Structures are given as C-alpha cells and as structure tokens.
Amino acid sequence: MLTCHQIATLVTDYLEGRMPFIERVWFRLHTGGCEPCRKYLRQMELSVAVLGEMPAELVPGDVMDSLLARFDAWNR
C-alpha cells in the first residue's frame, strides 16, 4: 500500500497517465480509503483543469524557459 507522502509525490504521474498499472491500482486503493488524499487529488485535478485553460502567451518565453529549468533541477 502507498503512503500519503507517496501519493503526493506520484499524483502528477497518475494524472498524466504515466504510472505503471500496478502502481495505479495501489494509488486508487489508497485514495479510495483516505479522505485527505482524495481531497488532494481532486484539488490537483481542478488545478490542472484551470491552468490548462490559461493562454500560453501569458508567460513570456524566457520566463517559461527559466521556470522549466528550475523545475527540472528541483525534480532531480
């Protein structure tokens, strides 16, 4: 079974469909029985939906490149 910390770490992979089948099963089992993680998942789904509707031109190219580089360095 996954922990709440693991759920928070894996939520992006889950939402983007990049999670292996067995991890996806464990993810769903955990969120099915854990109200705080279920709320977190719903919050992340809503955030992705809202941010996905924002026009890309709001972020200048150089700012986007800088942000992506920082996220990439942080994720390592």
TAFEN-V883023 format. One record per residue. RES is the residue in one letter. PSI is psi as a letter, one per 40 degrees, with the letter a starting at -180 (none if undefined). Layout:
res:psi
RES:PSI
RES:PSI
This chain:
res:psi
M:i
L:i
T:i
C:d
H:d
Q:d
I:d
A:d
T:d
L:e
V:d
T:d
D:d
Y:d
L:d
E:e
G:f
R:e
M:h
P:i
F:d
I:d
E:d
R:d
V:d
W:d
F:d
R:d
L:d
H:d
T:d
G:d
G:e
C:h
E:d
P:d
C:d
R:d
K:d
Y:d
L:d
R:d
Q:d
M:d
E:d
L:d
S:d
V:d
A:d
V:d
L:d
G:e
E:e
M:h
P:h
A:d
E:e
L:d
V:h
P:i
G:d
D:d
V:d
M:d
D:d
S:d
L:d
L:d
A:d
R:d
F:d
D:d
A:d
W:d
N:e
R:none
